Amino acid sequence: MVDWALAAQAGVHPELLVSNREPPGRVTLTVEVDDLEARLRWLRDLGAKLLQETAGAALVEDPEGNRALLVRRRPDAPGQRARGPNT
C-alpha cells in the first residue's frame, strides 16, 4: 500500500515495534508523521480504514488487513529534519 522510499521523502518515518498485545502473526507498524490529518486522508484515498483515533495518533488498516499506528511527530522530536523548499 505504501512506497516507503517515497514516504520517507515525504516526511513519514516508519519504525517496527514488537508488542505482546497483538495476536500471533500480526504486526502493527508504528509511523511518526509530520501531518497526521494529511496522512490519514492519503491512506483513506488508498483504501485504508480508520480503526481508532485519539489526540495525536490513529490506528489504520489497509485493504489486506495490515495495520499501522500513525503518531504525530512532536515539533521538537530528535531526528526532525530541517525543512527545505522541496520537503
GUMARFI-574780 format. One record per residue: y negated, z negated, x negated of N, C-alpha, C, O, CB in turn; residue in three letters. Coordinates in nm, 3 decimals, padded with zeros to 5 digits. Glycine has a CB too. Layout:
<pts>
+---------+---------+---------+---------+---------+---------+---------+---------+---------+---------+---------+---------+---------+---------+---------+-----+
:    n_yy :    n_zz :    n_xx :   ca_yy :   ca_zz :   ca_xx :    c_yy :    c_zz :    c_xx :    o_yy :    o_zz :    o_xx :   cb_yy :   cb_zz :   cb_xx : res :
+---------+---------+---------+---------+---------+---------+---------+---------+---------+---------+---------+---------+---------+---------+---------+-----+
:       Y :       Z :       X :       Y :       Z :       X :       Y :       Z :       X :       Y :       Z :       X :       Y :       Z :       X : ALA :
...
+---------+---------+---------+---------+---------+---------+---------+---------+---------+---------+---------+---------+---------+---------+---------+-----+
</pts>
This chain:
<pts>
+---------+---------+---------+---------+---------+---------+---------+---------+---------+---------+---------+---------+---------+---------+---------+-----+
:    n_yy :    n_zz :    n_xx :   ca_yy :   ca_zz :   ca_xx :    c_yy :    c_zz :    c_xx :    o_yy :    o_zz :    o_xx :   cb_yy :   cb_zz :   cb_xx : res :
+---------+---------+---------+---------+---------+---------+---------+---------+---------+---------+---------+---------+---------+---------+---------+-----+
:  00.119 :  00.000 : -00.082 :  00.000 :  00.000 :  00.000 : -00.126 :  00.000 : -00.086 : -00.227 :  00.057 : -00.046 :  00.001 : -00.120 :  00.093 : MET :
: -00.122 : -00.061 : -00.202 : -00.242 : -00.075 : -00.284 : -00.217 : -00.011 : -00.420 : -00.115 : -00.037 : -00.483 : -00.283 : -00.224 : -00.299 : VAL :
: -00.308 :  00.071 : -00.466 : -00.305 :  00.124 : -00.601 : -00.376 :  00.021 : -00.689 : -00.499 :  00.013 : -00.688 : -00.375 :  00.267 : -00.610 : ASP :
: -00.299 : -00.059 : -00.764 : -00.356 : -00.173 : -00.835 : -00.450 : -00.131 : -00.946 : -00.542 : -00.206 : -00.979 : -00.247 : -00.258 : -00.891 : TRP :
: -00.431 : -00.013 : -01.006 : -00.525 :  00.032 : -01.109 : -00.662 :  00.056 : -01.046 : -00.763 :  00.015 : -01.103 : -00.474 :  00.161 : -01.178 : ALA :
: -00.665 :  00.120 : -00.931 : -00.792 :  00.142 : -00.861 : -00.848 :  00.010 : -00.809 : -00.969 : -00.013 : -00.814 : -00.774 :  00.242 : -00.745 : LEU :
: -00.760 : -00.076 : -00.761 : -00.805 : -00.205 : -00.709 : -00.872 : -00.288 : -00.817 : -00.974 : -00.352 : -00.792 : -00.687 : -00.281 : -00.649 : ALA :
: -00.816 : -00.287 : -00.938 : -00.875 : -00.364 : -01.048 : -01.015 : -00.312 : -01.080 : -01.104 : -00.391 : -01.109 : -00.787 : -00.356 : -01.173 : ALA :
: -01.034 : -00.182 : -01.074 : -01.166 : -00.125 : -01.098 : -01.264 : -00.165 : -00.989 : -01.385 : -00.171 : -01.013 : -01.158 :  00.027 : -01.108 : GLN :
: -01.212 : -00.193 : -00.869 : -01.297 : -00.227 : -00.756 : -01.323 : -00.377 : -00.744 : -01.383 : -00.422 : -00.647 : -01.236 : -00.177 : -00.628 : ALA :
: -01.278 : -00.455 : -00.842 : -01.307 : -00.598 : -00.839 : -01.198 : -00.682 : -00.775 : -01.224 : -00.798 : -00.741 : -01.434 : -00.622 : -00.768 : GLY :
: -01.078 : -00.628 : -00.755 : -00.966 : -00.704 : -00.700 : -00.883 : -00.753 : -00.818 : -00.847 : -00.674 : -00.905 : -00.879 : -00.617 : -00.600 : VAL :
: -00.852 : -00.881 : -00.821 : -00.783 : -00.940 : -00.935 : -00.655 : -01.010 : -00.887 : -00.661 : -01.125 : -00.844 : -00.875 : -01.040 : -01.009 : HIS :
: -00.538 : -00.942 : -00.894 : -00.414 : -01.000 : -00.841 : -00.356 : -01.106 : -00.934 : -00.377 : -01.103 : -01.056 : -00.312 : -00.891 : -00.818 : PRO :
: -00.282 : -01.197 : -00.876 : -00.211 : -01.299 : -00.952 : -00.085 : -01.332 : -00.874 : -00.091 : -01.357 : -00.754 : -00.300 : -01.427 : -00.976 : GLU :
:  00.029 : -01.333 : -00.941 :  00.155 : -01.363 : -00.876 :  00.186 : -01.510 : -00.895 :  00.195 : -01.559 : -01.007 :  00.269 : -01.275 : -00.933 : LEU :
:  00.203 : -01.582 : -00.784 :  00.236 : -01.723 : -00.787 :  00.369 : -01.744 : -00.717 :  00.399 : -01.675 : -00.619 :  00.125 : -01.808 : -00.721 : LEU :
:  00.449 : -01.837 : -00.766 :  00.578 : -01.867 : -00.704 :  00.562 : -01.996 : -00.625 :  00.509 : -02.095 : -00.674 :  00.692 : -01.880 : -00.812 : VAL :
:  00.610 : -01.992 : -00.501 :  00.598 : -02.108 : -00.414 :  00.734 : -02.142 : -00.357 :  00.812 : -02.053 : -00.322 :  00.495 : -02.082 : -00.300 : SER :
:  00.764 : -02.270 : -00.346 :  00.890 : -02.310 : -00.284 :  00.878 : -02.316 : -00.132 :  00.975 : -02.352 : -00.065 :  00.936 : -02.445 : -00.339 : ASN :
:  00.761 : -02.283 : -00.078 :  00.743 : -02.283 :  00.068 :  00.782 : -02.151 :  00.131 :  00.804 : -02.145 :  00.252 :  00.598 : -02.315 :  00.102 : ARG :
:  00.793 : -02.043 :  00.051 :  00.829 : -01.913 :  00.105 :  00.979 : -01.906 :  00.127 :  01.056 : -01.967 :  00.053 :  00.784 : -01.800 :  00.009 : GLU :
:  01.022 : -01.831 :  00.231 :  01.167 : -01.812 :  00.250 :  01.226 : -01.740 :  00.129 :  01.154 : -01.668 :  00.059 :  01.195 : -01.732 :  00.379 : PRO :
:  01.356 : -01.758 :  00.102 :  01.419 : -01.689 : -00.011 :  01.396 : -01.538 : -00.003 :  01.410 : -01.478 :  00.103 :  01.570 : -01.720 : -00.014 : PRO :
:  01.362 : -01.479 : -00.116 :  01.340 : -01.335 : -00.120 :  01.200 : -01.290 : -00.086 :  01.169 : -01.172 : -00.097 :  01.434 : -01.269 : -00.029 : GLY :
:  01.114 : -01.381 : -00.045 :  00.977 : -01.344 : -00.009 :  00.880 : -01.395 : -00.114 :  00.888 : -01.509 : -00.159 :  00.939 : -01.400 :  00.130 : ARG :
:  00.789 : -01.308 : -00.152 :  00.684 : -01.342 : -00.247 :  00.551 : -01.311 : -00.182 :  00.536 : -01.206 : -00.119 :  00.701 : -01.264 : -00.383 : VAL :
:  00.455 : -01.400 : -00.195 :  00.320 : -01.374 : -00.146 :  00.230 : -01.356 : -00.267 :  00.217 : -01.446 : -00.350 :  00.270 : -01.489 : -00.053 : THR :
:  00.168 : -01.241 : -00.276 :  00.075 : -01.212 : -00.384 : -00.059 : -01.275 : -00.352 : -00.112 : -01.255 : -00.243 :  00.060 : -01.058 : -00.406 : LEU :
: -00.114 : -01.352 : -00.444 : -00.245 : -01.412 : -00.426 : -00.347 : -01.330 : -00.504 : -00.329 : -01.303 : -00.623 : -00.247 : -01.561 : -00.472 : THR :
: -00.454 : -01.289 : -00.434 : -00.552 : -01.199 : -00.493 : -00.691 : -01.255 : -00.474 : -00.731 : -01.286 : -00.362 : -00.541 : -01.058 : -00.431 : VAL :
: -00.766 : -01.269 : -00.584 : -00.907 : -01.306 : -00.575 : -00.988 : -01.180 : -00.551 : -00.967 : -01.079 : -00.617 : -00.955 : -01.380 : -00.704 : GLU :
: -01.080 : -01.187 : -00.458 : -01.164 : -01.071 : -00.427 : -01.310 : -01.114 : -00.424 : -01.342 : -01.228 : -00.392 : -01.124 : -01.006 : -00.292 : VAL :
: -01.397 : -01.020 : -00.459 : -01.541 : -01.050 : -00.458 : -01.597 : -01.049 : -00.316 : -01.686 : -01.128 : -00.285 : -01.615 : -00.949 : -00.544 : ASP :
: -01.546 : -00.961 : -00.230 : -01.597 : -00.946 : -00.094 : -01.480 : -00.949 :  00.003 : -01.418 : -00.846 :  00.029 : -01.680 : -00.814 : -00.078 : ASP :
: -01.449 : -01.067 :  00.055 : -01.332 : -01.086 :  00.140 : -01.336 : -00.998 :  00.265 : -01.236 : -00.935 :  00.299 : -01.321 : -01.232 :  00.180 : LEU :
: -01.449 : -00.994 :  00.332 : -01.459 : -00.918 :  00.455 : -01.436 : -00.768 :  00.431 : -01.368 : -00.701 :  00.510 : -01.595 : -00.940 :  00.520 : GLU :
: -01.492 : -00.716 :  00.323 : -01.474 : -00.574 :  00.291 : -01.328 : -00.544 :  00.259 : -01.275 : -00.441 :  00.301 : -01.563 : -00.533 :  00.172 : ALA :
: -01.262 : -00.633 :  00.187 : -01.120 : -00.612 :  00.154 : -01.034 : -00.618 :  00.279 : -00.939 : -00.540 :  00.293 : -01.071 : -00.717 :  00.051 : ARG :
: -01.066 : -00.708 :  00.372 : -00.989 : -00.715 :  00.497 : -01.005 : -00.587 :  00.577 : -00.907 : -00.536 :  00.632 : -01.035 : -00.835 :  00.581 : LEU :
: -01.126 : -00.534 :  00.585 : -01.146 : -00.406 :  00.655 : -01.065 : -00.295 :  00.590 : -01.000 : -00.216 :  00.658 : -01.296 : -00.368 :  00.658 : ARG :
: -01.069 : -00.290 :  00.457 : -00.997 : -00.188 :  00.381 : -00.847 : -00.197 :  00.406 : -00.782 : -00.095 :  00.429 : -01.027 : -00.202 :  00.231 : TRP :
: -00.792 : -00.319 :  00.401 : -00.649 : -00.338 :  00.422 : -00.609 : -00.305 :  00.566 : -00.503 : -00.246 :  00.588 : -00.609 : -00.480 :  00.388 : LEU :
: -00.690 : -00.344 :  00.662 : -00.660 : -00.308 :  00.802 : -00.659 : -00.156 :  00.819 : -00.574 : -00.103 :  00.891 : -00.765 : -00.371 :  00.899 : ARG :
: -00.751 : -00.087 :  00.754 : -00.752 :  00.060 :  00.760 : -00.624 :  00.120 :  00.704 : -00.583 :  00.228 :  00.745 : -00.873 :  00.115 :  00.684 : ASP :
: -00.561 :  00.049 :  00.610 : -00.436 :  00.095 :  00.550 : -00.313 :  00.051 :  00.630 : -00.200 :  00.083 :  00.594 : -00.425 :  00.044 :  00.408 : LEU :
: -00.336 : -00.022 :  00.740 : -00.226 : -00.062 :  00.827 : -00.183 : -00.207 :  00.818 : -00.087 : -00.246 :  00.884 : -00.111 :  00.022 :  00.798 : GLY :
: -00.252 : -00.287 :  00.738 : -00.216 : -00.429 :  00.726 : -00.261 : -00.505 :  00.850 : -00.354 : -00.464 :  00.920 : -00.280 : -00.492 :  00.600 : ALA :
: -00.193 : -00.616 :  00.877 : -00.237 : -00.701 :  00.988 : -00.273 : -00.839 :  00.935 : -00.211 : -00.889 :  00.841 : -00.128 : -00.712 :  01.098 : LYS :
: -00.373 : -00.897 :  00.995 : -00.421 : -01.029 :  00.958 : -00.330 : -01.133 :  01.023 : -00.315 : -01.134 :  01.145 : -00.570 : -01.050 :  01.000 : LEU :
: -00.269 : -01.220 :  00.942 : -00.181 : -01.324 :  00.994 : -00.254 : -01.456 :  01.015 : -00.229 : -01.528 :  01.111 : -00.065 : -01.345 :  00.901 : LEU :
: -00.346 : -01.486 :  00.922 : -00.418 : -01.613 :  00.929 : -00.545 : -01.601 :  00.847 : -00.546 : -01.538 :  00.741 : -00.330 : -01.732 :  00.879 : GLN :
: -00.652 : -01.663 :  00.896 : -00.779 : -01.659 :  00.823 : -00.845 : -01.796 :  00.829 : -00.848 : -01.861 :  00.934 : -00.873 : -01.550 :  00.880 : GLU :
: -00.896 : -01.838 :  00.715 : -00.973 : -01.962 :  00.707 : -01.100 : -01.930 :  00.631 : -01.119 : -01.816 :  00.587 : -00.892 : -02.078 :  00.637 : THR :
: -01.186 : -02.026 :  00.615 : -01.309 : -02.004 :  00.539 : -01.273 : -01.973 :  00.395 : -01.223 : -02.059 :  00.323 : -01.403 : -02.128 :  00.547 : ALA :
: -01.298 : -01.851 :  00.353 : -01.277 : -01.813 :  00.215 : -01.139 : -01.761 :  00.180 : -01.113 : -01.732 :  00.063 : -01.305 : -01.926 :  00.130 : GLY :
: -01.049 : -01.748 :  00.277 : -00.914 : -01.699 :  00.248 : -00.855 : -01.632 :  00.371 : -00.891 : -01.663 :  00.485 : -00.823 : -01.814 :  00.200 : ALA :
: -00.763 : -01.538 :  00.347 : -00.695 : -01.469 :  00.457 : -00.556 : -01.427 :  00.412 : -00.538 : -01.382 :  00.299 : -00.777 : -01.346 :  00.506 : ALA :
: -00.459 : -01.443 :  00.500 : -00.322 : -01.401 :  00.475 : -00.300 : -01.272 :  00.553 : -00.319 : -01.267 :  00.674 : -00.219 : -01.511 :  00.515 : LEU :
: -00.258 : -01.166 :  00.482 : -00.234 : -01.037 :  00.545 : -00.091 : -00.992 :  00.516 : -00.027 : -01.036 :  00.421 : -00.336 : -00.932 :  00.495 : VAL :
: -00.043 : -00.902 :  00.601 :  00.091 : -00.845 :  00.585 :  00.081 : -00.695 :  00.599 :  00.020 : -00.644 :  00.693 :  00.191 : -00.905 :  00.688 : GLU :
:  00.143 : -00.621 :  00.504 :  00.140 : -00.475 :  00.512 :  00.249 : -00.426 :  00.607 :  00.331 : -00.506 :  00.652 :  00.158 : -00.412 :  00.371 : ASP :
:  00.250 : -00.296 :  00.638 :  00.348 : -00.244 :  00.734 :  00.494 : -00.264 :  00.692 :  00.583 : -00.257 :  00.777 :  00.323 : -00.098 :  00.755 : PRO :
:  00.519 : -00.289 :  00.564 :  00.656 : -00.313 :  00.517 :  00.693 : -00.460 :  00.513 :  00.805 : -00.495 :  00.474 :  00.673 : -00.254 :  00.379 : GLU :
:  00.602 : -00.547 :  00.555 :  00.629 : -00.690 :  00.560 :  00.590 : -00.768 :  00.435 :  00.616 : -00.888 :  00.427 :  00.772 : -00.711 :  00.585 : GLY :
:  00.529 : -00.702 :  00.337 :  00.482 : -00.771 :  00.216 :  00.354 : -00.846 :  00.248 :  00.269 : -00.797 :  00.321 :  00.459 : -00.669 :  00.099 : ASN :
:  00.343 : -00.965 :  00.193 :  00.226 : -01.049 :  00.223 :  00.137 : -01.067 :  00.102 :  00.183 : -01.067 : -00.012 :  00.271 : -01.184 :  00.275 : ARG :
:  00.009 : -01.082 :  00.130 : -00.090 : -01.111 :  00.026 : -00.187 : -01.215 :  00.080 : -00.230 : -01.208 :  00.196 : -00.166 : -00.982 : -00.019 : ALA :
: -00.221 : -01.310 : -00.003 : -00.323 : -01.409 :  00.030 : -00.448 : -01.368 : -00.045 : -00.450 : -01.370 : -00.169 : -00.277 : -01.555 : -00.007 : LEU :
: -00.552 : -01.332 :  00.029 : -00.680 : -01.294 : -00.031 : -00.768 : -01.418 : -00.036 : -00.783 : -01.488 :  00.064 : -00.749 : -01.179 :  00.049 : LEU :
: -00.825 : -01.444 : -00.152 : -00.910 : -01.562 : -00.171 : -01.044 : -01.515 : -00.224 : -01.050 : -01.441 : -00.322 : -00.845 : -01.666 : -00.269 : VAL :
: -01.152 : -01.557 : -00.158 : -01.286 : -01.519 : -00.203 : -01.314 : -01.584 : -00.337 : -01.302 : -01.705 : -00.354 : -01.392 : -01.560 : -00.099 : ARG :
: -01.353 : -01.500 : -00.433 : -01.386 : -01.548 : -00.568 : -01.519 : -01.624 : -00.563 : -01.615 : -01.580 : -00.500 : -01.394 : -01.430 : -00.669 : ARG :
: -01.523 : -01.738 : -00.629 : -01.648 : -01.813 : -00.643 : -01.739 : -01.736 : -00.738 : -01.691 : -01.681 : -00.837 : -01.622 : -01.959 : -00.696 : ARG :
: -01.867 : -01.731 : -00.711 : -01.958 : -01.658 : -00.799 : -01.957 : -01.707 : -00.943 : -01.985 : -01.630 : -01.035 : -02.097 : -01.667 : -00.745 : PRO :
: -01.926 : -01.834 : -00.964 : -01.927 : -01.891 : -01.099 : -01.787 : -01.900 : -01.159 : -01.768 : -01.969 : -01.259 : -01.991 : -02.028 : -01.097 : ASP :
: -01.687 : -01.833 : -01.099 : -01.549 : -01.843 : -01.146 : -01.533 : -01.784 : -01.286 : -01.597 : -01.684 : -01.319 : -01.455 : -01.771 : -01.048 : ALA :
: -01.449 : -01.847 : -01.369 : -01.423 : -01.791 : -01.502 : -01.365 : -01.651 : -01.489 : -01.289 : -01.622 : -01.396 : -01.326 : -01.882 : -01.581 : PRO :
: -01.400 : -01.565 : -01.581 : -01.345 : -01.430 : -01.577 : -01.425 : -01.335 : -01.491 : -01.389 : -01.217 : -01.480 : -01.205 : -01.433 : -01.530 : GLY :
: -01.531 : -01.382 : -01.431 : -01.615 : -01.295 : -01.348 : -01.678 : -01.188 : -01.435 : -01.742 : -01.217 : -01.535 : -01.725 : -01.377 : -01.275 : GLN :
: -01.658 : -01.064 : -01.396 : -01.712 : -00.953 : -01.474 : -01.861 : -00.936 : -01.446 : -01.908 : -00.961 : -01.335 : -01.637 : -00.822 : -01.443 : ARG :
: -01.932 : -00.893 : -01.546 : -02.071 : -00.855 : -01.525 : -02.071 : -00.728 : -01.443 : -01.991 : -00.638 : -01.471 : -02.147 : -00.835 : -01.660 : ALA :
: -02.155 : -00.717 : -01.345 : -02.156 : -00.603 : -01.257 : -02.257 : -00.500 : -01.309 : -02.377 : -00.527 : -01.319 : -02.189 : -00.647 : -01.113 : ARG :
: -02.205 : -00.383 : -01.340 : -02.289 : -00.274 : -01.386 : -02.319 : -00.179 : -01.272 : -02.281 : -00.206 : -01.158 : -02.222 : -00.199 : -01.501 : GLY :
: -02.386 : -00.069 : -01.299 : -02.424 :  00.024 : -01.193 : -02.306 :  00.092 : -01.127 : -02.320 :  00.141 : -01.014 : -02.516 :  00.126 : -01.247 : PRO :
: -02.190 :  00.099 : -01.193 : -02.074 :  00.167 : -01.136 : -01.968 :  00.072 : -01.088 : -01.856 :  00.116 : -01.062 : -02.015 :  00.261 : -01.236 : ASN :
: -01.998 : -00.058 : -01.076 : -01.896 : -00.155 : -01.031 : -01.939 : -00.220 : -00.905 : -01.867 : -00.304 : -00.851 : -01.869 : -00.261 : -01.138 : THR :
+---------+---------+---------+---------+---------+---------+---------+---------+---------+---------+---------+---------+---------+---------+---------+-----+
</pts>
